[in-house]
Protein backbone atom coordinates (compact mmCIF):
# COMPACT_ATOMS: atom_id res chain seq x y z
CA UNK A 1 0.00 0.00 0.00
CA UNK A 2 1.48 3.33 -1.01
CA UNK A 3 1.61 6.55 1.03
CA UNK A 4 -1.39 8.80 0.70
CA UNK A 5 -2.86 11.86 2.29
CA UNK A 6 -4.74 9.58 4.68
CA UNK A 7 -1.71 8.13 6.48
CA UNK A 8 -1.95 7.12 10.09
CA UNK A 9 0.41 8.83 12.51
CA UNK A 10 1.29 8.79 16.18
CA UNK A 11 2.45 12.41 16.00
CA UNK A 12 -0.75 14.01 17.31
CA UNK A 13 0.49 14.27 20.89
CA UNK A 14 4.20 14.38 20.16
CA UNK A 15 6.23 17.52 20.78
CA UNK A 16 8.02 18.39 17.54
CA UNK A 17 10.29 21.28 16.75
CA UNK A 18 13.65 22.55 15.55
CA UNK A 19 16.38 22.74 18.18
CA UNK A 20 18.33 25.96 18.53
CA UNK A 21 21.57 24.60 17.10
CA UNK A 22 23.47 23.94 13.88
CA UNK A 23 25.49 20.75 13.99
CA UNK A 24 28.27 19.17 11.95
CA UNK A 25 29.11 15.51 11.44
CA UNK A 26 32.57 14.09 12.20
CA UNK A 27 33.75 10.67 10.97
CA UNK A 28 36.71 9.15 12.81
CA UNK A 29 38.11 5.75 11.73
CA UNK A 30 38.77 3.36 14.61
CA UNK A 31 42.55 3.47 14.13
CA UNK A 32 42.43 7.25 14.75
CA UNK A 33 39.89 7.05 17.58
CA UNK A 34 42.44 6.84 20.47
CA UNK A 35 43.84 10.21 19.40
CA UNK A 36 40.40 11.80 19.72
CA UNK A 37 39.37 10.39 23.11
CA UNK A 38 40.51 13.50 24.97
CA UNK A 39 38.57 15.97 22.82
CA UNK A 40 35.50 13.72 22.86
CA UNK A 41 35.73 13.66 26.66
CA UNK A 42 36.02 17.45 26.71
CA UNK A 43 32.90 17.69 24.58
CA UNK A 44 30.95 15.46 26.95
CA UNK A 45 32.27 16.54 30.35
CA UNK A 46 32.92 20.28 30.10
CA UNK A 47 29.24 20.90 30.64
CA UNK A 48 29.34 24.66 31.23
CA UNK A 49 29.50 27.83 29.17
CA UNK A 50 30.14 31.52 29.75
CA UNK A 51 27.65 34.39 29.67
CA UNK A 52 28.34 37.80 28.12
CA UNK A 53 30.16 38.89 31.28
CA UNK A 54 32.45 35.87 31.27
CA UNK A 55 30.73 34.17 34.21
CA UNK A 56 30.17 30.40 34.18
CA UNK A 57 26.65 29.19 33.40
CA UNK A 58 25.62 25.73 34.54
CA UNK A 59 22.89 23.64 32.87
CA UNK A 60 19.42 24.48 34.17
CA UNK A 61 18.88 21.14 35.98
CA UNK A 62 20.89 18.04 36.91
CA UNK A 63 21.21 15.47 34.09
CA UNK A 64 20.79 18.15 31.43
CA UNK A 65 23.53 18.90 28.95
CA UNK A 66 24.51 22.42 27.95
CA UNK A 67 24.35 21.95 24.17
CA UNK A 68 20.95 21.36 22.53
CA UNK A 69 22.15 18.16 20.83
CA UNK A 70 25.26 15.97 20.81
CA UNK A 71 25.67 12.33 19.79
CA UNK A 72 28.81 10.24 20.07
CA UNK A 73 28.67 6.74 18.59
CA UNK A 74 31.34 4.04 18.44
CA UNK A 75 30.50 1.02 16.28
CA UNK A 76 32.49 -1.77 14.60
CA UNK A 77 32.84 0.55 11.61
CA UNK A 78 34.01 3.87 13.10
CA UNK A 79 33.41 6.63 15.60
CA UNK A 80 30.86 9.26 14.58
CA UNK A 81 30.26 12.57 16.36
CA UNK A 82 27.37 14.99 15.86
CA UNK A 83 27.84 18.29 17.69
CA UNK A 84 27.59 22.06 17.18
CA UNK A 85 29.91 23.48 14.54
CA UNK A 86 31.44 25.78 17.18
CA UNK A 87 32.60 22.71 19.13
CA UNK A 88 33.98 21.08 15.99
CA UNK A 89 36.03 24.22 15.31
CA UNK A 90 37.21 24.50 18.91
CA UNK A 91 38.02 20.85 19.63
CA UNK A 92 38.32 18.68 16.52
CA UNK A 93 39.77 20.98 13.87
CA UNK A 94 42.92 21.93 15.87
CA UNK A 95 43.66 18.26 16.61
CA UNK A 96 43.10 17.34 12.99
CA UNK A 97 45.77 19.82 11.94
CA UNK A 98 48.31 18.01 14.15
CA UNK A 99 47.79 14.57 12.65
CA UNK A 100 50.02 12.85 10.14
CA UNK A 101 48.68 13.79 6.67
CA UNK A 102 47.87 10.19 5.77
CA UNK A 103 45.82 9.71 8.96
CA UNK A 104 44.28 13.17 8.66
CA UNK A 105 42.90 12.23 5.26
CA UNK A 106 40.84 9.42 6.81
CA UNK A 107 38.99 11.78 9.18
CA UNK A 108 36.15 13.75 7.63
CA UNK A 109 34.08 16.70 8.83
CA UNK A 110 30.91 17.61 6.99
CA UNK A 111 31.18 20.81 4.99
CA UNK A 112 27.55 21.66 5.53
CA UNK A 113 25.68 22.22 8.77
CA UNK A 114 22.50 20.40 9.77
CA UNK A 115 19.38 21.57 11.55
CA UNK A 116 18.01 19.19 14.17
CA UNK A 117 14.34 18.37 14.61
CA UNK A 118 13.28 16.74 17.87
CA UNK A 119 10.26 14.43 18.18
CA UNK A 120 9.52 13.79 21.85
CA UNK A 121 8.33 10.42 23.13
CA UNK A 122 9.65 7.67 25.38
CA UNK A 123 10.66 4.20 24.23
CA UNK A 124 11.77 2.48 21.04
CA UNK A 125 8.28 2.57 19.53
CA UNK A 126 8.89 6.28 18.99
CA UNK A 127 10.69 5.34 15.78
CA UNK A 128 7.32 4.65 14.19
CA UNK A 129 6.31 8.26 14.73
CA UNK A 130 9.45 9.45 12.97
CA UNK A 131 8.75 7.21 9.99
CA UNK A 132 5.34 8.84 9.69
CA UNK A 133 6.99 12.25 9.78
CA UNK A 134 9.78 11.50 7.30
CA UNK A 135 7.48 10.28 4.53
CA UNK A 136 6.74 13.79 3.23
CA UNK A 137 10.44 14.68 3.53
CA UNK A 138 11.48 11.70 1.44
CA UNK A 139 8.82 12.39 -1.16
CA UNK A 140 10.21 15.94 -1.38
CA UNK A 141 13.73 14.57 -1.96
CA UNK A 142 15.14 15.89 1.32
CA UNK A 143 18.03 13.82 2.74
CA UNK A 144 18.07 13.24 6.48
CA UNK A 145 20.08 11.63 9.25
CA UNK A 146 18.13 9.90 11.99
CA UNK A 147 18.89 9.03 15.63
CA UNK A 148 16.59 7.37 18.16
CA UNK A 149 17.26 7.94 21.87
CA UNK A 150 15.56 6.51 24.97
CA UNK A 151 13.38 9.60 25.29
CA UNK A 152 13.03 11.09 21.82
CA UNK A 153 13.90 10.87 18.13
CA UNK A 154 15.99 13.33 16.15
CA UNK A 155 15.95 14.13 12.44
CA UNK A 156 18.89 16.06 11.01
CA UNK A 157 18.29 17.90 7.75
CA UNK A 158 20.73 20.07 5.79
CA UNK A 159 20.48 23.62 7.10
CA UNK A 160 20.07 24.91 3.55
CA UNK A 161 17.01 22.65 3.14
CA UNK A 162 15.20 23.87 6.27
CA UNK A 163 12.65 26.00 4.41
CA UNK A 164 11.99 23.10 2.04
CA UNK A 165 11.39 20.84 5.06
CA UNK A 166 8.84 23.28 6.43
CA UNK A 167 7.04 23.53 3.09
CA UNK A 168 6.98 19.75 2.66
CA UNK A 169 5.42 19.26 6.08
CA UNK A 170 3.01 22.15 5.69
CA UNK A 171 1.81 20.56 2.44
CA UNK A 172 0.89 17.51 4.51
CA UNK A 173 -1.17 19.46 7.06
CA UNK A 174 1.43 20.38 9.67
CA UNK A 175 1.53 23.91 11.10
CA UNK A 176 4.68 25.64 12.30
CA UNK A 177 4.59 28.27 15.02
CA UNK A 178 7.29 30.93 14.72
CA UNK A 179 9.64 31.43 17.65
CA UNK A 180 10.76 34.76 19.11
CA UNK A 181 13.24 35.28 16.25
CA UNK A 182 10.61 34.70 13.59
CA UNK A 183 12.02 31.29 12.70
CA UNK A 184 9.88 28.17 12.50
CA UNK A 185 9.89 26.63 15.95
CA UNK A 186 7.39 24.06 17.20
CA UNK A 187 5.20 22.09 14.85
CA UNK A 188 1.63 20.94 15.33
CA UNK A 189 -0.79 19.11 13.07
CA UNK A 190 -4.34 20.19 13.92
CA UNK A 191 -6.95 18.63 11.60
CA UNK A 192 -4.07 17.07 9.72
CA UNK A 193 -4.99 14.69 6.88
CA UNK A 194 -2.28 12.47 8.33
CA UNK A 195 -4.61 11.47 11.18
CA UNK A 196 -6.77 9.04 9.23
CA UNK A 197 -6.46 5.26 9.03
CA UNK A 198 -3.59 3.66 7.16
CA UNK A 199 -0.90 1.02 7.70
CA UNK A 200 2.36 2.38 9.08
CA UNK A 201 4.71 0.48 6.82
CA UNK A 202 3.68 2.60 3.87
CA UNK A 203 5.15 5.70 5.47
CA UNK A 204 8.62 4.24 5.95
CA UNK A 205 10.16 6.53 3.41
CA UNK A 206 13.25 8.50 4.40
CA UNK A 207 16.96 8.80 3.66
CA UNK A 208 19.91 8.67 6.00
CA UNK A 209 22.97 9.62 4.07
CA UNK A 210 23.75 12.36 1.56
CA UNK A 211 21.98 14.60 -0.97
CA UNK A 212 20.43 12.86 -4.01
CA UNK A 213 22.28 12.50 -7.28
CA UNK A 214 21.78 15.66 -9.28
CA UNK A 215 18.94 15.23 -11.73
CA UNK A 216 17.65 12.04 -10.10
CA UNK A 217 14.10 12.53 -8.80
CA UNK A 218 13.24 11.11 -5.37
CA UNK A 219 11.29 7.88 -5.15
CA UNK A 220 7.56 8.40 -5.59
CA UNK A 221 6.50 5.30 -3.64
CA UNK A 222 7.76 2.96 -0.95
CA UNK A 223 8.01 0.08 -3.43
CA UNK A 224 10.18 2.21 -5.71
CA UNK A 225 12.35 3.24 -2.76
CA UNK A 226 12.85 -0.38 -1.74
CA UNK A 227 13.70 -1.38 -5.30
CA UNK A 228 16.29 1.40 -5.59
CA UNK A 229 17.75 0.52 -2.20
CA UNK A 230 18.43 -3.12 -2.92
CA UNK A 231 19.62 -2.41 -6.44
CA UNK A 232 22.17 0.02 -4.99
CA UNK A 233 23.26 -2.45 -2.32
CA UNK A 234 23.69 -5.25 -4.86
CA UNK A 235 25.55 -3.04 -7.31
CA UNK A 236 28.05 -2.02 -4.62
CA UNK A 237 28.34 -5.42 -2.97
CA UNK A 238 26.86 -4.19 0.32
CA UNK A 239 24.93 -6.62 2.52
CA UNK A 240 23.15 -5.87 5.78
CA UNK A 241 25.23 -7.47 8.53
CA UNK A 242 23.89 -8.84 11.78
CA UNK A 243 26.14 -8.09 14.73
CA UNK A 244 24.90 -10.38 17.51
CA UNK A 245 26.43 -8.29 20.28
CA UNK A 246 23.70 -7.92 22.93
CA UNK A 247 22.70 -4.27 23.30
CA UNK A 248 20.58 -2.40 25.82
CA UNK A 249 19.05 1.07 25.60
CA UNK A 250 18.83 3.05 28.81
CA UNK A 251 18.94 6.55 30.26
CA UNK A 252 20.08 8.47 33.31
CA UNK A 253 17.49 8.66 36.08
CA UNK A 254 15.46 11.85 36.35
CA UNK A 255 15.44 12.31 40.13
CA UNK A 256 13.72 15.65 40.55
CA UNK A 257 13.28 15.08 44.30
CA UNK A 258 16.96 14.57 45.03
CA UNK A 259 18.96 17.37 46.59
CA UNK A 260 21.28 19.25 44.28
CA UNK A 261 24.33 17.70 45.96
CA UNK A 262 22.98 14.15 45.67
CA UNK A 263 21.83 14.66 42.09
CA UNK A 264 25.21 16.04 41.05
CA UNK A 265 27.03 13.20 42.79
CA UNK A 266 24.89 10.65 40.95
CA UNK A 267 25.49 12.49 37.68
CA UNK A 268 29.21 12.34 38.37
CA UNK A 269 29.01 8.57 38.71
CA UNK A 270 27.16 8.40 35.39
CA UNK A 271 29.82 10.53 33.72
CA UNK A 272 32.57 8.32 35.12
CA UNK A 273 30.90 5.23 33.68
CA UNK A 274 30.52 6.86 30.28
CA UNK A 275 34.19 7.85 30.18
CA UNK A 276 35.22 4.32 31.21
CA UNK A 277 33.19 2.99 28.26
CA UNK A 278 34.90 5.35 25.84
CA UNK A 279 38.45 4.91 27.12
CA UNK A 280 38.53 1.19 27.96
CA UNK A 281 40.30 -1.58 26.09
CA UNK A 282 39.22 -3.13 23.87
CA UNK A 283 37.21 -0.37 22.21
CA UNK A 284 33.47 -0.60 22.84
CA UNK A 285 31.79 -2.86 20.31
CA UNK A 286 28.73 -0.62 20.24
CA UNK A 287 28.18 2.61 22.15
CA UNK A 288 25.87 5.49 21.21
CA UNK A 289 25.36 8.38 23.62
CA UNK A 290 22.85 11.19 23.05
CA UNK A 291 22.89 14.34 25.20
CA UNK A 292 20.50 17.32 25.04
CA UNK A 293 19.71 20.36 27.16
CA UNK A 294 16.13 19.19 27.82
CA UNK A 295 16.42 15.50 28.70
CA UNK A 296 18.54 13.07 30.67
CA UNK A 297 21.41 11.25 28.96
CA UNK A 298 20.42 8.35 26.69
CA UNK A 299 22.73 5.51 25.72
CA UNK A 300 22.53 2.33 23.64
CA UNK A 301 25.51 0.14 24.40
CA UNK A 302 26.99 -3.32 24.48
CA UNK A 303 25.44 -4.94 27.56
CA UNK A 304 28.87 -6.06 28.73
CA UNK A 305 29.82 -2.38 29.24
CA UNK A 306 27.34 -1.97 32.11
CA UNK A 307 30.04 -3.12 34.54
CA UNK A 308 31.73 0.26 34.03
CA UNK A 309 28.85 1.95 35.89
CA UNK A 310 28.38 2.00 39.66
CA UNK A 311 26.49 -1.11 40.77
CA UNK A 312 26.34 -2.18 37.11
CA UNK A 313 24.13 0.86 36.47
CA UNK A 314 21.31 -0.35 38.70
CA UNK A 315 21.13 2.94 40.63
CA UNK A 316 21.90 5.16 37.64
CA UNK A 317 20.19 3.91 34.52
CA UNK A 318 16.60 3.36 33.38
CA UNK A 319 15.44 0.90 30.76
CA UNK A 320 17.52 -2.17 31.60
CA UNK A 321 14.49 -4.48 31.68
CA UNK A 322 16.24 -7.51 30.23
CA UNK A 323 15.02 -6.82 26.69
CA UNK A 324 18.23 -7.20 24.74
CA UNK A 325 18.69 -5.80 21.24
CA UNK A 326 20.95 -6.38 18.24
CA UNK A 327 22.05 -4.18 15.37
CA UNK A 328 21.51 -4.83 11.66
CA UNK A 329 24.24 -2.70 10.13
CA UNK A 330 24.93 -1.35 6.66
CA UNK A 331 28.49 -0.25 5.98
CA UNK A 332 27.97 2.55 3.46
CA UNK A 333 31.59 3.65 3.22
CA UNK A 334 32.02 2.13 -0.27
CA UNK A 335 28.87 3.66 -1.69
CA UNK A 336 28.91 6.90 -3.66
CA UNK A 337 28.55 9.84 -1.30
CA UNK A 338 25.35 10.92 -3.05
CA UNK A 339 23.53 7.66 -2.25
CA UNK A 340 20.34 8.15 -0.24
CA UNK A 341 17.56 6.13 1.31
CA UNK A 342 19.58 3.00 2.02
CA UNK A 343 18.70 2.44 5.66
CA UNK A 344 15.10 3.50 5.27
CA UNK A 345 14.62 1.20 2.31
CA UNK A 346 15.76 -1.68 4.50
CA UNK A 347 13.66 -0.45 7.44
CA UNK A 348 10.48 -0.20 5.38
CA UNK A 349 11.08 -3.72 4.06
CA UNK A 350 11.49 -4.95 7.62
CA UNK A 351 8.23 -3.36 8.75
CA UNK A 352 6.41 -4.77 5.75
CA UNK A 353 7.79 -8.26 6.24
CA UNK A 354 7.47 -8.40 10.02
CA UNK A 355 3.83 -7.40 10.27
CA UNK A 356 2.65 -10.76 8.98
CA UNK A 357 5.12 -12.74 11.08
CA UNK A 358 4.69 -11.62 14.64
CA UNK A 359 0.94 -11.19 14.68
CA UNK A 360 0.69 -7.52 15.50
CA UNK A 361 0.45 -4.20 13.73
CA UNK A 362 4.14 -3.30 14.08
CA UNK A 363 7.34 -4.34 15.78
CA UNK A 364 9.81 -2.26 17.75
CA UNK A 365 12.88 -0.98 16.01
CA UNK A 366 15.13 2.02 16.45
CA UNK A 367 17.63 3.74 14.17
CA UNK A 368 21.10 5.18 14.28
CA UNK A 369 22.62 7.12 11.41
CA UNK A 370 26.36 7.63 11.55
CA UNK A 371 28.69 9.33 9.09
CA UNK A 372 29.24 6.30 6.85
CA UNK A 373 26.90 3.61 8.16
CA UNK A 374 23.31 3.00 9.17
CA UNK A 375 22.02 0.75 11.93
CA UNK A 376 18.56 -0.72 12.43
CA UNK A 377 18.27 -1.97 16.01
CA UNK A 378 15.72 -4.71 16.79
CA UNK A 379 14.91 -6.85 19.80
CA UNK A 380 16.94 -10.04 20.01
CA UNK A 381 13.88 -12.31 20.04
CA UNK A 382 12.70 -10.77 16.76
CA UNK A 383 16.02 -10.98 14.95
CA UNK A 384 15.38 -14.26 13.08
CA UNK A 385 12.07 -12.99 11.72
CA UNK A 386 13.69 -9.67 10.77
CA UNK A 387 16.47 -11.45 8.90
CA UNK A 388 13.96 -13.71 7.13
CA UNK A 389 12.01 -10.61 6.08
CA UNK A 390 15.11 -9.23 4.39
CA UNK A 391 15.97 -12.45 2.59
CA UNK A 392 13.18 -11.92 0.12
CA UNK A 393 14.55 -8.52 -0.84
CA UNK A 394 18.16 -9.44 -1.39
CA UNK A 395 19.38 -12.98 -1.96
CA UNK A 396 22.04 -13.85 0.61
CA UNK A 397 21.85 -10.23 1.71
CA UNK A 398 22.34 -10.72 5.45
CA UNK A 399 25.34 -12.34 7.05
CA UNK A 400 26.07 -12.86 10.71
CA UNK A 401 29.24 -12.94 12.76
Beta strands, then each sheet from edge to edge (+ up, - down):
strand 1: 16-29
strand 2: 48-50
strand 3: 56-58
strand 4: 70-74
strand 5: 78-84
strand 6: 108-109
strand 7: 114-120
strand 8: 144-148
strand 9: 152-158
strand 10: 175-178
strand 11: 184-188
strand 12: 240-252
strand 13: 287-291
strand 14: 298-302
strand 15: 317-318
strand 16: 325-331
strand 17: 365-369
strand 18: 373-379
strand 19: 398-400
sheet 1: 6+ 1- 5+ 4- 13+ 14- 12+ 15-
sheet 2: 6+ 1- 7+ 9- 8+
sheet 3: 6+ 1- 11+ 10-
sheet 4: 6+ 1- 5+ 4- 13+ 14- 12+ 16- 18+ 17-
sheet 5: 6+ 1- 5+ 4- 13+ 14- 12+ 19+
sheet 6: 2+ 3-
end
